[in-house]
Amino acid sequence: MNYQGKWALVTGASAGIGEAFADALAAKGANLVLTARREDRLNRLAANLAAKTGVRAIAIAADLADPRAPEAIGLAVAAAGARVDILINNAGYGLPGRFEQSDWSAHRAFIEVMVTSCARLICDFLPGMQERGFGRIINVASLAGLIPGSAGHTMYGASKAFLISFSQSLAAENSGTGVHVSALCPGFTYSEFHDVNKTRELVSRLPNFMFMKAEPVVLGALAAVERRHVVYVPGLFNKSVAFLMNALPRPVAAAAVASQSRRVRLATSG
């Protein structure tokens, strides 16, 4: 896992799992292209990692809810004389409440960030990886993509299920090319995600064993993609949940998830 001289693009890099990916990749020698909406935080992160590790680090402020953002990122990468050998599709968020409680513009932006931008960035950078015979793609999905859907945050699990299935197909298509693809499926992880989703108070009531820190999640994901582990679930608790949901008959698993959805999901919708 020495990425000396490689270039890594990390979306949603300004905090949480994205920032942890940036830190881990820089420590392994990868030059960085960091993108998120918060330019000041990106610039500070890029400068700090460059000073600490000696890698090149480029900050590109972009909002992936804008359909033009992936193309703009690609142009900025090319203008900097960089390339993308490692792609971390990490940017994401959730829409609390029931589906009809958000208007279509909010849903469209959500799909753009969570699904379309991921596919577009892969479409843009995968051919170069194939040509060079080296590529690593990690799509940050979620444990929510492996369990039945529940009420509230209606499209979140669906978007993550897409990333998991998409990653499996990409991995199969790229077998033997030198391009490895993984879907990272974390459960609850300490980050700003819950502040953005306005669920911090709710999740703070959950027991500590349900949470992981971002650093071990990221290091496990990087090890998994090197091992060609296509769907990676970090942590014993999360693995247990994923195993149980897969082992149970689907109606039973759905009922178990539904019994928790009001406490874990709908409590934020008022």
N, C-alpha and C positions, 0 to 999 in steps of 0.2 A: 504493500500500500504506500509506496513512494511515488508521489505525483509530481516529482521535480520536473519543471518545465511545461507541465500541462496547464490548461486553462479551464477554470470552473466557473460556470454561471449559476448563481444562486438567486432565486426570486424570493421576495418576502424576506430579505436578508437583514433588515434593520433591527430585528428583535427575535427572541424565542428560539425555535428550532432552526430558523434560517440563519440567525447569528451564530448559533452553535455549529452549523455546517460550515460557515465561512471560517470560523476559528479552527476547526478540525482540519479542513482542507489546506489552509495556509500552513498549519503545523506540519503537514505532510508534503509541503513544497509546491503546492498548486498556486499559480497566479489566479487572481480573482476578478470576476465581473459581478458586481453586487447591484441588485436592483430592488427597489421598493418605492413607496410614495414619499417617504420622509427623507428629503435630500440632506438635511443637516446631520441626521443620525448616520446616514450612509457614508457621508464624507468623513465623519469622525471614525467610524468603524474601519473604512478603507485605510485611512492614515495610520490608525493604531496597529492594524495587522501588518501593514507594510513595514512600519518601524520595528515591530516585534520580531518578524520572521524573515524580512528581506525579500518577500515576494512582491510582484507588481499587483496593485489593487486599483480597479477602476470602479467608480460609483456612477450609476445611471439612474436618475430619478424617473420613474415611470409608473403609471397607474394601469394595471392590466385589465381593468374594466373598460378601458378604451380599446376598441378593436385595432387601432393603429399602433398600439404600444409594442407588440412583438416585432413588427417590422422596424420600428424606430430603434429598438434594442439591437437588432441585427446590424443595422447601419452603424450604430455607435461602436459596436464590437469591431466591425471591419475598419472603421475610421481610426481606431486605436491600434491597429495592427495586431489585434488579438484573434483568437478563434475559440471555439467551445469544444473541449474534449470531454468535459464532465458537466452534465446538466442536472440541477436540483430544482425540480418544480415544487416549490414549497409554499408560495403565496396562497393564502386562503383565509376564510372567515365563515361565519354562520349568520343566518337570518332567523332570529328568535320568533316563536309564535307559529300560528297556523298559516297555511299557504295564502289564503285570501286576505290576510292582515297586512301583506305587503303588496304594493302595486307592481305592474309588469316591469317598469323601469328598474326597480330593485332586483327582481328576479333575473332580468336580462343581464345586468351587471354581474350578478352572482355567477351565472352560467359562463360568462365571458372569463371571469377570473379563475373559476374552479375547474372548468372543462376546456373551453375553446382555446384559451391562451396556452395551456399545457400542450395540447395537440399541435398548435401552430408552432410553438418553439421547437418541439421535436421534429416537425416537418421541415423546419428551416435548417436545423443543425445536424440531424441524423445523417444526411448524405455525406457531409464532411467527415464525420466519425467513421463511416463505412469505408470511405476512400483512404483514410489514414490507417485503418485497421485497429483503431482503438476508440472506445467510447464507453462512458458510464452514464446511465440515466436513472435517477431515483425520483419517482413520483411519490410525493408525500400524500398518502391516502389516510386511512383511519381505521381503527377497529370498528367504527360505525359502518364501514363499507362491507363488513363481513357478517353482520347480524341483521335480522329483519328490521325493516323500517318501522319507525314509531311516530306518534303524533308530535308535532312541533319540529322546528328546524327541518322542514319537509324535504328539501332537496339536498341537504347536507350528506346524509348517508348515500343517497342515490349518486351524487357526484363522486363520492369516494369509491363506490362500487364500480363506477365507470373506469376510474383510474386503475383499479386493481385488474379488471378484465383487459383493459387496454394494455397494461404492462405485461400481462401474460402473453398476449398475442404478439407484442413487439419483441419480447424475449424469444419466442419461438421463431419468429421471422428472421431474427438476427443471430441465431445460433451459428457459430463458426465464423462470424465476421469480425470478432474482437470487440463487439459492442455488447455490454451486459446491461440488462434492464431489471430494476426491482421496484416493487411497490412497498413503501414503508407504511405500516399500519399501527401507529401508536394509539394508546388509550389516553387517559388524562395525563397531561404533561404540564409542568410548571412553566407558564409563559404569559405573555400579554393577551393571548387569544381570548381568555375568559373576560378580561377587562373590555376588550373591543365588543364582545358579544353581550356584555352587560349581565354575565352570569357568575361573576366573581363571588358574590355573597352566597349564591346557591352552592357552587362547587366547594367553597371553603368549609361547608358542613360535612363533606364526604371524608371518609377515613384516609389517613396518610398512605396506607398500603396501596391505594388505588392510583396513586400518582407516581410519576417518574420525573427525574430531572432531564433537561434537554440533552446534556452531554452524553450520557450512556445511550440514549436513544439514537443519537447521530453516529456515534462510534460503532454501534451494532449494525446500523444501516450500511455504513461504508464497508464493514467486514462482510456483510451479507451480499452486497452487489459484487464484491470480488469473488465470492464463492458461487456466484450465479444462483443465489437463493432468490427466487422471483417474488414471493410474497413473504415479507418479514414482519413478524409481530414481536416487538420487544417486551421483555418483562414477564415474569412468571404469572402474575395475575391476569395480564392481557392474553397470554397464551392459553390460560385455563378457560377464560371466557370464550375465546375463539374456538377452542376444541369442543366445549360444551354446546355452543350454538350450532356447530357442524354436526355433532353427534345426535342431538335431539331431533325428533320429527319436526318438520318446519312449522306446523301449527302450534306445537308446544313451545318451540323457541319464540315464535311470534307472540304468544300469550305472555311468556315470561318478560319479554321486552316491553310489551304494552303495560304490564303491571307497574313498571318503573317509570314510564314515560311522563306521567303527570308530575311526578316529583322532580325528575331530572330535566325535563324539557319545558313543559307547559307552565311551570312555576314562574317563568320569566315573562310570560305574555300578558299577565294581569287578568 
